[in-house]
Amino acid sequence: MFPKTWFKRGAATVLLASSMAVAAEPAAIQAPSAFFLSRSENRNQVHYAVSLDESCRPVGARPVHVYWRMLERGEAEVEELLGIEQPAYGLEDGQQVEATADGWRVHLRLKSFPGRPVDITTSQVRGRCVVQAWTKFGANQAQLEHIFVKTSWPFSVDFVRLDGVGPEGQPVSELIRR
């Protein structure tokens, strides 16, 4: 299941008034997030996005980065993930990037959920970059769109729900209780 660090930092988050900094090579473009995480305590979201070049190829050795969308303050407000938030929302070291028949794949693991790898795929469709995240929902692979965390006071997690799209386009969810 989940280590206790999954969202222990949630209520103790210190907000930093800075803009998002993305470490990428000069030719990199910012793609939409592959998936995001939200919590029951507010509307803010943690996004997982990949830096791409103009041919939708992931840029750099660690192309996936994590940032906050601070929706409580405004639609365009973003912030970097703080060091104290890394155990809860950050990525394990190492992102494997490989070519596929349709584009590229970045293999990664969330620090708080290392037993469930996530693959982010990128491809070019009609001149646009398409970015999707994939993981297991039960025994089946499906597209991951959203992770919802139901927290309780002061620093515990009641459950985590994964939401996505199955192979035939149907909505899929998995509820994980600690």
C-alpha positions as CSV (number, residue, x, y, z in Angstrom):
1,M,0.0,0.0,0.0
2,F,1.2,3.5,0.7
3,P,4.0,4.5,3.0
4,K,3.0,6.9,5.7
5,T,4.9,9.7,4.0
6,W,2.4,9.6,1.0
7,F,0.8,12.8,2.2
8,K,2.1,13.6,5.7
9,R,3.4,16.9,4.4
10,G,0.0,18.0,3.0
11,A,-1.2,20.1,6.0
12,A,2.3,21.4,6.8
13,T,3.0,22.8,3.3
14,V,4.8,26.0,3.3
15,L,3.9,28.1,0.3
16,L,6.6,29.9,-1.6
17,A,5.7,32.9,-3.7
18,S,7.8,32.2,-6.8
19,S,7.1,31.3,-10.3
20,M,7.6,27.8,-11.7
21,A,11.2,27.2,-12.8
22,V,11.6,24.4,-15.4
23,A,15.1,23.1,-16.0
24,A,15.2,22.2,-19.7
25,E,17.3,22.7,-22.7
26,P,16.7,25.9,-24.7
27,A,14.6,24.1,-27.4
28,A,12.2,22.6,-24.9
29,I,8.5,23.4,-24.9
30,Q,6.2,22.9,-21.9
31,A,3.6,20.2,-22.6
32,P,0.4,20.0,-20.7
33,S,0.6,17.8,-17.6
34,A,0.3,14.1,-18.1
35,F,-1.7,13.7,-14.9
36,F,-2.3,15.6,-11.7
37,L,-3.0,15.0,-8.1
38,S,-5.6,16.8,-5.9
39,R,-6.3,16.5,-2.2
40,S,-9.5,16.9,-0.2
41,E,-8.2,19.9,1.8
42,N,-8.2,22.5,-1.0
43,R,-8.4,23.1,-4.8
44,N,-4.6,23.2,-5.4
45,Q,-3.2,20.5,-7.6
46,V,0.2,18.9,-8.1
47,H,1.0,18.4,-11.8
48,Y,3.3,16.0,-13.6
49,A,4.5,17.4,-16.9
50,V,7.2,16.6,-19.4
51,S,9.5,19.0,-21.3
52,L,9.5,18.2,-25.1
53,D,11.3,19.4,-28.2
54,E,9.4,20.5,-31.3
55,S,9.1,16.8,-32.4
56,C,7.6,15.8,-29.1
57,R,10.8,14.1,-27.9
58,P,11.4,14.3,-24.1
59,V,14.2,16.8,-23.4
60,G,17.0,15.9,-21.0
61,A,17.8,13.1,-18.6
62,R,14.9,14.0,-16.3
63,P,12.3,15.4,-18.6
64,V,9.3,15.0,-16.2
65,H,8.9,17.7,-13.6
66,V,6.5,18.3,-10.8
67,Y,4.9,21.6,-9.9
68,W,1.9,23.1,-8.0
69,R,-1.1,24.8,-9.6
70,M,-2.2,27.1,-6.8
71,L,-5.8,27.3,-7.8
72,E,-6.8,28.8,-4.4
73,R,-5.0,32.0,-5.5
74,G,-5.8,32.0,-9.2
75,E,-5.9,29.9,-12.4
76,A,-2.5,31.0,-13.6
77,E,-0.6,30.7,-10.3
78,V,2.1,28.0,-10.2
79,E,4.9,27.2,-7.8
80,E,7.8,24.8,-7.6
81,L,7.6,21.8,-5.4
82,L,9.4,22.5,-2.1
83,G,12.1,20.1,-0.7
84,I,9.9,19.1,2.2
85,E,7.1,18.1,-0.3
86,Q,9.4,15.8,-2.3
87,P,8.7,12.6,-0.2
88,A,5.0,13.1,-0.7
89,Y,4.7,14.3,-4.3
90,G,8.2,14.0,-5.9
91,L,9.7,11.5,-8.3
92,E,12.2,8.8,-7.6
93,D,15.7,9.3,-9.1
94,G,16.1,8.1,-12.7
95,Q,13.7,8.5,-15.6
96,Q,14.2,6.0,-18.4
97,V,13.5,7.6,-21.8
98,E,13.0,5.3,-24.7
99,A,11.8,5.4,-28.3
100,T,8.5,3.6,-29.2
101,A,6.8,2.9,-32.5
102,D,4.6,5.9,-32.0
103,G,6.9,8.3,-30.2
104,W,8.6,8.2,-26.8
105,R,8.1,6.8,-23.3
106,V,9.4,8.0,-20.0
107,H,9.3,5.4,-17.3
108,L,9.2,6.8,-13.7
109,R,8.1,6.1,-10.1
110,L,6.5,8.4,-7.6
111,K,8.5,8.6,-4.3
112,S,5.4,7.9,-2.2
113,F,4.2,5.1,-4.5
114,P,7.3,3.3,-5.9
115,G,5.5,-0.1,-6.3
116,R,3.3,1.3,-9.1
117,P,5.4,2.6,-12.0
118,V,4.0,5.2,-14.4
119,D,4.9,5.4,-18.1
120,I,4.4,8.8,-19.8
121,T,4.1,8.5,-23.5
122,T,4.5,11.3,-26.0
123,S,3.6,11.4,-29.7
124,Q,2.8,13.8,-32.4
125,V,-0.7,13.8,-33.8
126,R,-1.7,16.3,-36.5
127,G,1.2,18.5,-35.6
128,R,0.5,18.6,-31.9
129,C,2.2,16.8,-29.0
130,V,0.0,14.3,-27.2
131,V,1.1,13.4,-23.7
132,Q,-0.5,10.5,-21.7
133,A,0.3,8.7,-18.4
134,W,-0.2,4.9,-18.0
135,T,-0.2,2.7,-15.0
136,K,-1.9,-0.4,-13.6
137,F,-5.5,-0.2,-12.3
138,G,-5.9,-3.5,-10.5
139,A,-4.5,-6.0,-13.0
140,N,-5.0,-3.9,-16.1
141,Q,-3.0,-1.1,-17.7
142,A,-5.0,2.1,-18.2
143,Q,-4.5,5.8,-18.8
144,L,-4.0,7.7,-15.6
145,E,-5.6,11.1,-15.5
146,H,-6.0,12.0,-11.8
147,I,-5.0,10.9,-8.3
148,F,-7.3,12.1,-5.5
149,V,-6.2,11.9,-1.9
150,K,-8.7,12.1,0.9
151,T,-6.8,13.4,3.9
152,S,-7.9,13.7,7.6
153,W,-6.6,15.9,10.3
154,P,-3.9,16.3,11.2
155,F,-1.6,14.3,8.8
156,S,-3.3,11.1,7.8
157,V,-4.7,9.7,4.5
158,D,-8.1,8.0,4.5
159,F,-7.8,6.7,1.0
160,V,-6.3,7.4,-2.5
161,R,-8.4,7.1,-5.6
162,L,-6.8,6.7,-9.1
163,D,-9.0,7.9,-12.0
164,G,-8.4,7.2,-15.6
165,V,-9.6,5.7,-18.9
166,G,-9.6,2.0,-19.8
167,P,-8.7,0.3,-23.0
168,E,-12.2,0.7,-24.5
169,G,-12.5,4.3,-23.5
170,Q,-14.5,3.6,-20.4
171,P,-13.8,5.5,-17.1
172,V,-11.8,3.4,-14.6
173,S,-11.1,4.0,-10.9
174,E,-9.2,2.2,-8.2
175,L,-9.8,3.0,-4.5
176,I,-6.8,2.3,-2.2
177,R,-7.2,2.3,1.5
178,R,-4.4,2.2,3.9
